[in-house]
Amino acid sequence: QCNSQLERAQQAVNFNQQWQSLLAIIHTSFGTYQEQLMEIRQEQKLLIHLDAIQNIQQSRLQCEQNMKQLETLATSGFTHSTKKESIRTQIR
């Protein structure tokens, strides 16, 4: 009977050691998971920030192109108008 109690006690100790070891592994794994999750969140913020910058740059380029088209249109309209005025002056 003493041997069986000793055996059960040893099994309990072994179980407890395995349990503690597993808890330590889980704790470490969860800590790693949390760190990676935070890194991913930071990267997502950075990516969102980079997307916003790219969108702003794209909008700026589009605006510049529109302004150039407007300038070209205004210049060609002014040149056309000046030519008309020049022809009118010559006719008079």
trRosetta pair geometry for C-beta under 8 A, 3 or more apart (Angstrom, degrees):
i j d omega theta_ij theta_ji phi_ij phi_ji
1 4 5.8 -53 -149 35 35 109
1 5 6.5 33 153 -16 66 104
2 5 5.9 -56 -151 37 32 110
2 6 6.3 33 151 -20 65 108
3 6 5.5 -55 -147 38 32 113
3 7 6.2 35 153 -22 66 105
4 7 5.5 -49 -145 35 33 114
4 8 6.4 34 153 -18 64 103
5 8 5.7 -52 -147 38 32 110
5 9 6.3 35 152 -20 64 106
6 9 5.6 -53 -147 36 31 113
6 10 6.3 32 152 -20 64 105
7 10 5.7 -53 -148 35 31 111
7 11 6.4 33 151 -20 64 104
8 11 5.5 -51 -147 36 33 113
8 12 6.4 37 152 -21 65 104
9 12 5.6 -52 -150 35 32 114
9 13 6.4 34 150 -20 64 103
10 13 5.6 -50 -148 35 34 112
10 14 6.3 35 152 -19 65 105
11 14 5.6 -53 -146 38 32 112
11 15 6.2 34 153 -20 65 106
12 15 5.6 -52 -145 37 30 113
12 16 6.2 32 153 -21 64 107
13 16 5.6 -55 -147 37 29 113
13 17 6.3 31 153 -20 64 105
14 17 5.7 -54 -148 35 30 111
14 18 6.3 28 154 -16 65 106
15 18 5.8 -57 -149 39 30 109
15 19 6.1 34 152 -23 66 108
16 19 5.5 -52 -144 36 30 115
16 20 6.3 29 156 -18 64 105
17 20 5.8 -53 -145 37 29 109
17 21 6.2 30 154 -19 63 108
18 21 5.6 -56 -146 38 30 113
18 22 6.2 30 155 -18 65 107
19 22 5.8 -57 -148 38 27 110
19 23 6.3 30 153 -20 63 106
20 23 5.6 -51 -147 35 31 114
20 24 6.4 34 153 -21 63 104
21 24 5.7 -54 -152 34 31 112
21 25 6.5 30 151 -18 64 105
22 25 5.6 -52 -148 36 34 112
22 26 6.2 34 153 -18 66 105
23 26 5.7 -54 -145 38 31 111
23 27 6.1 35 154 -23 65 106
24 27 5.6 -52 -146 35 30 114
24 28 6.4 28 155 -16 63 106
25 28 5.8 -57 -149 38 29 109
25 29 6.1 28 154 -18 65 110
26 29 5.6 -56 -142 40 30 111
26 30 6.0 29 158 -19 66 108
27 30 6.0 -56 -145 37 25 108
27 31 6.4 29 153 -20 61 107
28 31 5.7 -55 -150 35 30 113
28 32 6.5 30 152 -18 64 105
29 32 5.7 -54 -151 36 32 112
29 33 6.3 36 150 -22 65 106
30 33 5.3 -49 -147 35 35 117
30 34 6.4 37 153 -21 65 102
31 34 5.8 -52 -148 34 31 111
31 35 6.5 31 153 -18 64 105
32 35 5.7 -55 -150 36 32 112
32 36 6.3 28 154 -16 66 107
33 36 5.9 -59 -148 39 29 108
33 37 6.2 32 153 -22 65 108
34 37 5.5 -53 -146 35 31 115
34 38 6.5 32 155 -18 64 104
35 38 5.8 -55 -152 35 31 110
35 39 6.4 32 150 -19 64 105
36 39 5.5 -52 -147 36 35 114
36 40 6.3 37 152 -21 66 103
37 40 5.7 -51 -148 34 31 112
37 41 6.4 32 152 -19 63 104
38 41 5.6 -52 -148 35 33 112
38 42 6.4 33 152 -19 65 104
39 42 5.7 -54 -149 37 32 111
39 43 6.2 31 152 -19 65 106
40 43 5.6 -54 -146 38 32 112
40 44 6.2 35 152 -22 65 104
41 44 5.6 -51 -147 34 31 113
41 45 6.5 34 152 -19 63 102
42 45 5.7 -51 -151 34 33 112
42 46 6.3 33 149 -18 64 106
43 46 5.4 -54 -148 38 34 113
43 47 6.1 35 152 -20 67 104
44 47 5.5 -51 -143 37 32 111
44 48 6.2 34 154 -20 65 103
45 48 5.7 -52 -147 37 30 111
45 49 6.2 33 150 -20 63 107
46 49 5.4 -54 -148 37 31 114
46 50 6.2 31 151 -19 66 104
47 50 5.5 -50 -144 38 33 111
47 51 6.2 38 152 -22 65 102
48 51 5.6 -50 -148 34 31 114
48 52 6.5 34 151 -21 63 103
49 52 5.7 -53 -151 34 31 112
49 53 6.5 32 150 -19 64 104
50 53 5.5 -51 -148 36 35 113
50 54 6.3 35 153 -18 66 105
51 54 5.7 -55 -147 38 31 111
51 55 6.2 33 153 -20 65 106
52 55 5.6 -53 -147 36 31 112
52 56 6.3 31 153 -19 64 105
53 56 5.7 -55 -149 36 30 111
53 57 6.3 30 153 -18 65 106
54 57 5.6 -53 -145 38 32 111
54 58 6.2 34 154 -21 65 106
55 58 5.6 -53 -145 37 30 112
55 59 6.3 31 153 -19 64 106
56 59 5.7 -54 -148 37 31 112
56 60 6.3 34 152 -21 64 105
57 60 5.6 -52 -147 35 32 113
57 61 6.4 32 154 -18 65 104
58 61 5.8 -52 -148 36 31 110
58 62 6.3 32 152 -18 63 107
59 62 5.6 -54 -147 38 31 112
59 63 6.2 34 153 -21 65 106
60 63 5.6 -54 -148 36 30 113
60 64 6.4 32 152 -20 64 104
61 64 5.6 -52 -148 35 32 112
61 65 6.4 33 153 -18 65 104
62 65 5.7 -53 -149 36 32 111
62 66 6.3 33 152 -19 64 106
63 66 5.6 -54 -148 37 31 112
63 67 6.3 33 152 -20 65 105
64 67 5.6 -53 -147 36 32 112
64 68 6.4 34 152 -20 65 103
65 68 5.6 -52 -149 35 33 112
65 69 6.4 34 152 -18 65 104
66 69 5.7 -53 -149 36 32 112
66 70 6.3 34 151 -20 65 106
67 70 5.5 -52 -147 37 33 114
67 71 6.2 36 152 -21 65 105
68 71 5.5 -52 -145 37 32 113
68 72 6.2 34 153 -20 65 104
69 72 5.6 -51 -146 36 31 112
69 73 6.2 31 153 -18 64 107
70 73 5.7 -55 -147 39 29 112
70 74 6.1 29 154 -19 65 107
71 74 5.7 -54 -143 38 29 110
71 75 6.1 28 156 -19 65 108
72 75 5.8 -55 -144 38 27 109
72 76 6.1 21 159 -13 65 108
73 76 6.0 -56 -142 41 26 105
73 77 6.0 27 156 -19 63 111
74 77 5.7 -57 -145 39 27 112
74 78 6.2 28 155 -20 64 107
75 78 5.7 -54 -145 36 29 110
75 79 6.2 29 154 -18 64 106
76 79 5.6 -51 -143 38 33 112
76 80 6.1 35 154 -20 65 106
77 80 5.7 -53 -145 38 29 111
77 81 6.1 30 154 -19 64 109
78 81 5.6 -55 -145 39 30 112
78 82 6.1 32 153 -22 65 106
79 82 5.7 -53 -145 36 29 112
79 83 6.4 31 154 -20 63 104
80 83 5.8 -53 -150 34 30 111
80 84 6.5 32 151 -20 63 104
81 84 5.6 -52 -150 34 32 113
81 85 6.3 31 152 -18 65 105
82 85 5.6 -53 -147 37 32 111
82 86 6.2 36 151 -23 65 105
83 86 5.5 -53 -147 35 32 114
83 87 6.4 32 153 -19 65 103
84 87 5.8 -55 -150 36 30 109
84 88 6.3 32 150 -20 65 106
85 88 5.5 -52 -148 36 33 114
85 89 6.3 36 152 -22 65 104
86 89 5.7 -52 -149 34 31 112
86 90 6.5 30 152 -18 63 105
87 90 5.7 -54 -150 36 33 111
87 91 6.3 34 151 -22 66 105
88 91 5.7 -54 -148 34 31 111
88 92 6.5 30 154 -20 65 104
89 92 5.9 -54 -150 33 31 109
